[in-house]
Amino acid sequence: MKNLKLLLAGTVAALAATGTAAYAERGTDGDLKILFWQAVSTLNPYLSGGTKEVYSSSMVIEPLARYDEKGELVPMLVTEIPTIENGGVAKDLLSMTWKLKPGVKWSDGTPFTADDVIFTWKYCVAPDGGCAQKAQYEGVTSVEAPDPMTVKITFSEPKPYPYSAFVGAQSPVIQKKQFENCVGAKAPGCTSANFGPIGTGPFTVKEFKPNDVITFEANKNYRDPAKPAFATATLKGGGDAASAARAVLETGEFDYAWNMQVEPEVLATMLKAGKGQLVTSFGTQVERINLNWYNPDPKLGDKRSTKEAGPHPALSDPAVRRALSLAIDRSVIDEAGYGEAGKPTCNIVPAPEAYASTKNDSWCLKQDVDAANKLLDDAGWKKGGDGIRAKNGARLSFLYQTSTNSVRQATQELVKDMWSQIGVDAELRNVSASVFFGGDPASPDTFQKFYADVEMYTNNFDGTDPEKYLAEWLCDKVPSPENGWQGQNIPRYCNPAFDKLVGELSKTADISKREELAKQLNDMLTEEGAHIPLIHRGSVSSHSVKLDGVRMNAWDSELWNVADWSRKK
Amino acid sequence: MFTYTLRRLLFAIPTLLVISFVIFALLDLAPSDPTGDLPLTIPPEVREQIRASLGLDQPFLIRYLKWLQQFFINEPLNIFESLTGWQIGDGDRMRVLSWATRSPVVDLIVQRLPQTLWVVGLAYLFGVMIAIPIGVISAYKQYSIFDQIGTFLAMVGYSVPTFFTGVLLIVIFSSYLQWFPSVYDTNLRVTDFQSFVLQVKQMALPVTVLALFNASQITRFVRASMLDNLHQDYVRTARAKGVKEKSVLLIHVLRNSLIPVVTVIALGVPTIFSGAIITEQIFRVNGLGQLLITAVQGADIPLVQTLTFIFAVLIVLFNLIADVLYGILDPRIRYD
């Protein structure tokens, strides 16, 4: 439980830090202007699941505990984080008990009780509700209230890492009174509740204009009488990332803007105006190139990229997979496309630090064209007249697909160039993001179908525990027509030893052992070449130099501590 | 005339049904997915449940019939109820719900309509008001310097796209001169003179951009139509009778020339409702055009379907209005 000790220390430090910023009284700092360049569609994160909805609703509704900027759990609506040591988590790992903070009120003045927590669980798991955050409640068999201030969660099987339900911005507690008649199929019909949830957070919704702007007011019943410092908040949506950056960094029209997906050199010019600054936080996002272990030859028709198609003629050779990784100069890609928002990585689990392996950094982080060429020569891949290597009729010429996005297309160009130095050709292709990530089983262009040799995108995991994430590379998670192409093992990697190790991880409760196992699993994926990790991506936002208290957080909502924000006098 | 209108109206019903089916089929064939924008951390089985809760697990025909029922029966009933306060049945009927916001599509449209009508409608009105005098003078003084300049400006206005003029005006008037805001404040309420001035200021740039575009189009029509009439025999007769030149031009020629122009103007009215998609996006005006584009990007099919269909209805309707107006204005034309 090393993490939890750290956590307690972190909490104390956090309290000390925010204590100084909170001299202001509630509502003395006027209007807080936030800009999201993608407009918010609803304030009920259970019905949307989109990042913008999760973040914006976090100003109003709160989970029992949140992750802070270091990825450590902080109690919000509870007195402490349950652990085995303090008896909050049962020794058999089959249940956990949260003690609610006394005196917490909903913004309408009614008391916050365990009933609301139980209701939230029922709301999300109700059939036909289409709850987007159902995965947070996976394995929960019951949520009970031994008394109004205690919540007991029971799991179907031992949960070594139990912090998922009611933890983090994805699973906030909603008010039973407000949503009582909105369960299941009736959920979408409750427009006024979905657009204006009653919460325990620092702000309440005054007006919500879908896909446009939200007006918030300070919550009169917020548990800290001195917060929030702002009397109102306006969250405007729409436009594009570059003009959002300009509104904060250059013209100063807004205090905070989310998600600065803008070319590094454009941001650098804007920063010269001196009106704002960038804040970055690194979570678990990794931009990677998946290598297809099955044959995606179009001649195979519907069989391509499935087990029946057989192994990939070229990528099934470990030497080719290793050479493709060796040939890439990650720092060049980072500088060109990501700047402050990325760093080169060779891990698929790049964070939290305790889980990040350094084992493969020595050979993988540095580009080594000679070694890659030698590897291919030794493996018998000979250069043909066109400079492209081939062996037994299989050419090292790959269809390389990704979603349409200027940074990704620039990266494609760079990688193509780097691969050409080792006699590998790449045919570049990009697919509109809504199709690529859309998962329509009828479309041949989805990333799950993987009708290409290699493909690039970003993925990550919620929270700080990678167990569920690493289970995505299990043999039975390979997408296929049988499971409607819904598996998450996109590279079609299959290794019984890996499966066994994942099984072990799911039974291990000891944190340091879990870290060890997760690192081993991560290293296996990199060494065997299930994919080529490229960039550990951070979240970048910008805020006005006059805004105090922003602690950029990639583990939870960026607006997680909006209660502590204030205007510099 | 009346029977003609009635016949046309009845004929519009099958046309619109076919249009609605084509739109629905096209959107269904398009390979976009409402869960495509969600973070990848949301597992596939949950996505499947989300799609099912949106009704996507049902067959195409059922979904189409459901939409027909929601749009043609439930929504009108709902509007009727809210207008009269009467309740028909239990009042609990399925409305067309947007997938992204999970709120009734019609409410979203009602919320957006005023901004579009104000900004785009005003631009259309200004466009017409600028176009007619310029067109008249250009035709009357054909090949004069005024005509040459007018023609040149009309060509420029028509051929330079609004995404260029819009950004150009922002750079000049917002960034450099700082006279007008570049972002439309959708929360601004006009309560006193000061807020009225602010409203005028934030409308100035988008209205200018669109008015220029509209004016240049209509000017050409006015000019051509005026030229046609100026060389007619009745104009010579009028002049021979000794009618004052002003009367010849403004009473005889202009009135006759406006007949085709009115048709063109009437046919252009539906484009006001569809909003100027690009201009609204540039200035962040929360109008119908912007609503449509966000719906398309987010694969919010019911919203796209309903909006496009409403536009189709307006186009059919204004085609009819144009035809009827033509008959009223020009006694030579009779449909019966």
Interface residues (C-beta under 8 A of the other chain):
Chain A: A39 S41 T42 N44 L47 S48 G49 G50 T51 D128 G129 G130 C131 A132 Q133 K134 A135 A185 A187 P188 G189 T191 N194 F195 E207 K209 P210 N211 D212 V213 T215 T234 K236 G238 G239 A247 E253 S432 A433 S434 V435 F436 F437 G438 G439 D440 A442 S443 D445 Q448 Y457 T458 N459 N460 F461 D462 G484 Q486 G487 Q488
Chain B: P31 S32 D33 T35 G36 D37 L38 P39 L40 T41 I42 P43 P44 E45 V46 R47 E48 Q49 I50 R51 A52 S53 L54 L97 S98 A100 T101 R102 S103 P104 D107 L108 Q111 V183 T186 N187 Q281 R284 N286 Q290 L291 T294 Q297 G298 A299
